Amino acid sequence: MKVAIPYENGQVFQHFGHTEQFKIYEVDGGTVASAQVVTTEGAGHGALAGFLKEQGVEALICGGIGGGARMALHDAGIDLYAGASGEADAQAAAFASGQLQYDPNAVCREHDHHGEGHSCGHHEGGHSCHHS
């Protein structure tokens, strides 16, 4: 099974729609068999679900994610595990072993960020991602 994680500097990147890289893991028999980092080639928000589908991804582990992206992933047949954070490799290993801690209701509700450089992981300018 292929599992993708939005990836930046070894960590789970917290804003799915703005990720520039995914780390894609091949999970087999309760362990991570292999992994590779792929760039999104400029795809963003709605196009990312199609990008992941083309890569053969069956599940996505991520931090914050908006409603439109959730629907696009659902339509692409990709299982979603939102609300994860920390080291990407550790999250993939936890998923493989059935120990992943995630929040199925984690949502990034602020998509009108009023400026460049906002990342839902940084909570700048009064914007926040609500992990409820």
C-alpha positions as CSV (number, residue, x, y, z in Angstrom):
1,M,0.0,0.0,0.0
2,K,1.3,3.5,-0.9
3,V,0.9,6.2,1.8
4,A,1.7,9.9,1.2
5,I,2.7,12.6,3.6
6,P,3.0,16.3,2.8
7,Y,6.7,16.8,3.5
8,E,9.1,19.6,4.5
9,N,12.4,19.3,6.2
10,G,11.6,15.8,7.5
11,Q,8.4,16.9,9.1
12,V,4.7,16.5,8.2
13,F,4.0,19.8,6.4
14,Q,0.9,21.3,8.0
15,H,-1.0,22.8,5.0
16,F,-1.9,20.2,2.5
17,G,-2.9,22.6,-0.3
18,H,0.5,24.4,-0.2
19,T,2.8,21.4,0.0
20,E,5.6,21.3,-2.6
21,Q,6.7,17.7,-1.8
22,F,5.3,14.5,-0.6
23,K,7.1,11.6,0.9
24,I,5.5,8.4,-0.5
25,Y,5.9,5.3,1.6
26,E,5.4,1.7,0.5
27,V,3.8,0.0,3.5
28,D,3.8,-3.8,3.7
29,G,3.3,-6.3,6.5
30,G,3.2,-3.7,9.3
31,T,6.5,-2.0,8.3
32,V,7.7,0.7,5.8
33,A,9.3,-1.2,2.9
34,S,10.6,1.9,1.0
35,A,10.1,5.6,0.7
36,Q,10.8,8.4,-1.9
37,V,10.3,12.1,-2.0
38,V,8.4,13.5,-5.0
39,T,7.7,17.1,-5.9
40,T,4.2,18.3,-6.7
41,E,5.5,20.1,-9.9
42,G,3.5,23.2,-9.0
43,A,0.2,21.4,-8.4
44,G,-1.8,22.9,-5.6
45,H,-5.1,22.4,-3.7
46,G,-7.6,20.5,-6.0
47,A,-4.9,19.2,-8.3
48,L,-3.1,17.4,-5.5
49,A,-5.6,14.6,-5.2
50,G,-5.2,13.8,-8.9
51,F,-1.4,14.0,-8.5
52,L,-1.5,11.5,-5.6
53,K,-3.9,9.2,-7.5
54,E,-1.4,9.1,-10.4
55,Q,1.3,8.1,-8.0
56,G,-0.8,5.1,-6.9
57,V,-1.3,6.6,-3.4
58,E,-4.1,4.9,-1.4
59,A,-3.8,6.8,1.9
60,L,-2.8,10.3,3.0
61,I,-1.4,11.3,6.4
62,C,-1.5,15.1,6.9
63,G,-1.9,18.0,9.2
64,G,-4.5,20.7,8.3
65,I,-6.7,20.2,5.2
66,G,-9.6,22.1,3.8
67,G,-13.0,20.8,2.9
68,G,-12.5,21.0,-0.9
69,A,-9.3,18.9,-0.6
70,R,-11.1,16.4,1.6
71,M,-13.8,15.9,-1.1
72,A,-11.2,15.7,-3.9
73,L,-9.3,12.9,-1.9
74,H,-12.6,11.1,-1.2
75,D,-13.5,11.3,-4.9
76,A,-10.1,9.9,-5.8
77,G,-10.5,7.0,-3.4
78,I,-7.7,8.1,-1.1
79,D,-8.2,7.4,2.6
80,L,-7.5,10.5,4.8
81,Y,-5.7,10.6,8.2
82,A,-5.6,14.3,9.1
83,G,-4.3,16.0,12.2
84,A,-0.9,14.3,12.3
85,S,2.3,16.2,13.1
86,G,5.9,15.7,13.8
87,E,8.5,13.6,12.0
88,A,7.1,12.2,8.7
89,D,9.1,8.9,8.9
90,A,7.8,8.3,12.5
91,Q,4.2,9.0,11.3
92,A,4.6,6.5,8.5
93,A,6.0,3.8,10.8
94,A,3.1,4.4,13.2
95,F,0.6,4.1,10.4
96,A,2.2,0.8,9.2
97,S,2.1,-0.7,12.7
98,G,-1.5,0.5,13.3
99,Q,-0.4,3.0,16.0
100,L,-1.0,6.3,14.1
101,Q,-2.4,9.1,16.3
102,Y,-4.5,11.5,14.2
103,D,-7.6,13.7,14.4
104,P,-10.1,12.9,11.7
105,N,-11.7,16.3,12.2
106,A,-8.6,18.4,11.7
107,V,-9.4,21.2,9.3
108,C,-7.6,24.2,8.0
109,R,-10.4,26.7,7.8
110,E,-8.5,29.8,6.8
111,H,-7.9,29.8,3.0
112,D,-8.0,33.6,2.5
113,H,-4.6,34.2,4.0
114,H,-4.2,37.9,3.0
115,G,-0.6,37.6,1.9
116,E,2.2,35.4,0.9
117,G,4.2,33.2,3.1
118,H,1.5,32.0,5.5
119,S,1.7,28.4,6.5
120,C,-0.9,26.8,8.6
121,G,1.9,25.5,10.8
122,H,3.0,29.0,11.7
123,H,-0.3,30.7,12.7
124,E,0.8,34.2,11.6
125,G,-1.3,37.3,11.4
126,G,-4.2,35.9,13.4
127,H,-4.9,33.0,11.1
128,S,-5.3,29.6,12.7
129,C,-5.9,26.1,11.8
130,H,-8.5,24.5,14.0
131,H,-7.7,21.0,15.1
132,S,-10.8,20.0,17.0
